[in-house]
Amino acid sequence: RTAVGADGRWACDFEPPLEHGRAVEVTVVDRAQNASDGGSLAVDATPPSGVTVAPTDGRQVTGAGETPGDVITVRDAGGQVLCRVVVGAELTWACALEPVAAEGDILTIAAEDQFGNRVESAWRVGLPRLDLAEPVLRAGARQTATARNYQPGETVALNPDATSSAAQPGAGSTDMADAVVAVLTASEGASGAGSADTSDAALSAVADANGTVVFAWTVPADTAPGERLVEARGAVSGAANARFAVEQPANSGPALTSPTLPFTGAEGVVGLIGLAGGLLLAGALLLLATRRRRQSTPDRP
């Protein structure tokens, strides 16, 4: 039982709460005890299905609602209201945060319908990005990619060679699947962490409590030189990508050859010295023999 307010509105709290779908009869009685015909209503205890939120840099939060008129309220970790907005006719909403939230902050975003049914979810502030350990490397070398600012517990798929892949978002190229291993780096307190199997065409793992996943793989030895595109895609946060270059192998040019020589090294030098010494000795013996011959021949009158 409740009284109608000055604005013609009334509200009545049920204790205990009524279950969803229950029919309730409502009668209005004035001061003269005249009663109106009874009216009935059905209890709607179903909260909105959820809150759809887009990645945010902390200045503004945007998303989609379930029903026009639903109220979206954004709070910080301490419960302070940062903004409140009503879902529009097109089911979209945008809410400027005051004060601005920082990367890594956790926001609570709640949706409440006209019946007071409420649903809320936590959202980590930050735009997804992908960092590569090596901007330039050779085919056959190891590469590491760190996906950041995804939602904790979100599944993130890595495509290590998105350069020429036109497959579904997050799908890895099948020719690289056997050469790649995904390694999840989970921070302390993370739950649901996992790692991808090398047989998976698309490498995937679950983001840790900081929204981070680390992938490591070997670039195939037959990868052609040039720029390569790597993509990380989350089921909720969307995609981020980065590029690295595969350089020409050091031994890819024609092999250099040395001219053929008749001799090399110390043995050749020793041979030359011996030959020269032998020629000098032979010349000296020939000169000595010639002098003796002249001395032994008598002078003619």
Secondary structure by P-SEA (a helix, b strand, c coil): cccccccccbbbbbccccccbbbbbbbbbccccccccbbbbbbbcccccbbbbccccccccccccccccbbbbbbcccccccccccccccccbbbbbcccccccbbbbbbbbcccccbbbbbbbbccbbbbbccccccccbbbbbbbccccccbbbbbcccccccccccccccccccccbbbbbbccccccccccccccccbbbbbbccccbbbbbbbccccccccbbbbbbbbccccccbbbbbbccccccccbbbbcccccccaaaaaaaaaaaaaaaaaaaaaaaaaaaaaaaccccc
